[in-house]
Amino acid sequence: MLARCFAAIVVLISSGPVIAESLDADEAQQFVIGKSFEFTCFDGSHGAGRIYRDGSVVGTIQIRGSGPIYSASLPEGTVKIKGENVCASLNGLPLEPCFDINRTGNQSFRGTLSGMNWAYCDFTRTLSMTRNGLRQPSGPLSLNPK
């Protein structure tokens, strides 16, 4: 038993850490726009959503991981590219926060508030969503039971 545990640890260590790939604004746009993601943030908040090509956002969020789940939709132009940065324009905020986008896997990325490495959300690609926030399967449904 001890030998199996040791072998498993050696395999995990030798596989090395997952290297995050920093994405510039164009790469981030290609990786994220039009795709649906579930997210979990540093403060426990989580949800799902989609960013559309026009910069609008539709999804759901549960603040700090408890309480009601809110539907959210943000208007066109909320998410935008400013130079090499991905930024958000939100009513009521005196500034436009920008984000560092790091690809963490084939279907995942971490968005970190620029200059604040502790303020982040991890995103994983999932089923697609429509503009009304209802989740739809990413592929066609079969009507033939298996």
C-alpha positions in Angstrom: 0.0 0.0 0.0 2.8 2.4 0.9 4.6 1.6 -2.3 1.4 2.6 -4.4 1.1 5.9 -2.5 4.7 6.6 -3.1 4.4 5.8 -6.8 1.4 8.1 -7.1 3.2 11.0 -5.4 6.2 10.5 -7.7 3.9 10.6 -10.8 2.2 13.7 -9.6 5.5 15.5 -8.8 7.1 14.5 -12.1 4.2 15.7 -14.1 5.0 19.2 -13.0 2.8 22.2 -12.3 0.2 23.5 -14.7 1.7 26.5 -16.3 -0.6 29.5 -16.8 -0.4 31.2 -20.1 -0.9 34.9 -20.0 -3.3 36.0 -22.8 -3.2 39.5 -24.4 -6.4 41.2 -25.2 -6.9 39.7 -28.7 -6.1 36.2 -27.4 -8.4 36.6 -24.5 -11.2 37.8 -26.8 -10.8 34.7 -29.0 -10.7 32.4 -26.0 -13.7 33.8 -24.2 -16.2 35.7 -26.5 -19.4 33.7 -27.2 -18.5 30.8 -24.9 -20.2 29.9 -21.7 -18.3 29.5 -18.4 -19.0 28.6 -14.8 -16.9 30.6 -12.4 -15.8 30.6 -8.8 -14.2 33.7 -7.2 -11.8 34.2 -4.3 -14.6 35.3 -2.0 -16.8 32.3 -2.6 -19.0 33.9 -5.1 -19.9 31.6 -8.1 -22.1 31.4 -11.1 -22.2 31.0 -14.8 -22.4 33.3 -17.8 -21.4 34.3 -21.3 -19.8 37.4 -22.7 -21.1 38.4 -26.2 -19.1 40.0 -29.0 -20.9 43.3 -28.3 -19.5 43.3 -24.8 -22.8 42.4 -23.1 -23.0 39.8 -20.4 -25.7 37.4 -19.4 -25.6 34.9 -16.5 -26.2 34.1 -12.9 -24.3 34.8 -9.6 -24.5 33.8 -6.0 -22.7 36.3 -3.9 -20.1 34.8 -1.4 -21.5 31.4 -2.1 -24.7 31.7 -0.1 -28.2 33.2 -0.4 -30.2 33.7 -3.5 -28.9 33.1 -7.0 -29.4 36.3 -9.1 -29.9 36.5 -12.8 -27.7 39.2 -14.3 -27.5 40.9 -17.7 -25.2 43.8 -18.4 -25.6 46.0 -21.5 -23.6 46.2 -24.7 -20.2 47.7 -24.2 -19.8 46.5 -20.6 -16.7 44.4 -21.4 -14.3 46.1 -23.7 -10.8 46.0 -25.0 -8.7 49.1 -24.1 -5.3 48.8 -25.7 -3.9 45.5 -24.4 -6.3 45.3 -21.5 -9.7 43.7 -21.0 -11.8 46.1 -18.9 -15.3 46.5 -17.6 -17.5 49.6 -17.7 -20.1 49.5 -14.9 -22.6 52.2 -14.0 -21.9 53.6 -10.5 -18.1 52.8 -10.6 -15.9 55.8 -10.9 -13.2 53.8 -12.8 -13.1 51.0 -15.3 -11.5 47.9 -13.7 -9.2 46.0 -16.0 -8.2 42.3 -15.8 -5.3 40.0 -16.4 -6.4 36.9 -18.2 -4.4 33.7 -17.8 -5.3 30.5 -19.6 -5.1 27.7 -17.0 -6.2 24.8 -19.3 -7.8 23.9 -22.6 -11.2 25.0 -21.3 -10.3 27.3 -18.4 -8.8 30.7 -17.4 -8.3 32.9 -14.4 -9.3 36.5 -14.5 -7.4 38.7 -12.0 -8.1 42.3 -11.2 -5.0 44.1 -12.5 -2.6 44.9 -9.8 -4.5 42.8 -7.2 -3.4 39.2 -7.5 -5.6 38.2 -4.6 -8.8 39.3 -6.4 -9.6 36.7 -9.0 -12.2 34.3 -10.5 -11.5 31.0 -12.0 -13.6 30.2 -15.2 -14.3 26.8 -16.7 -16.0 26.4 -20.1 -19.4 24.6 -19.8 -22.7 24.2 -21.5 -23.8 27.1 -23.7 -26.3 29.8 -22.6 -28.7 31.8 -24.5 -29.4 35.6 -24.1 -32.2 34.8 -21.7 -29.8 33.0 -19.4 -31.2 29.5 -19.9 -28.5 26.9 -20.2 -28.6 24.9 -23.4 -26.5 21.8 -24.3 -23.5 22.7 -26.4 -24.3 20.0 -29.0 -27.4 18.6 -30.6 -29.8 16.5 -28.5 -30.6 13.0 -29.6 -34.3 12.1 -29.5 -33.4 8.4 -29.6 -33.0 7.0 -26.0 -30.0 4.8 -25.5 
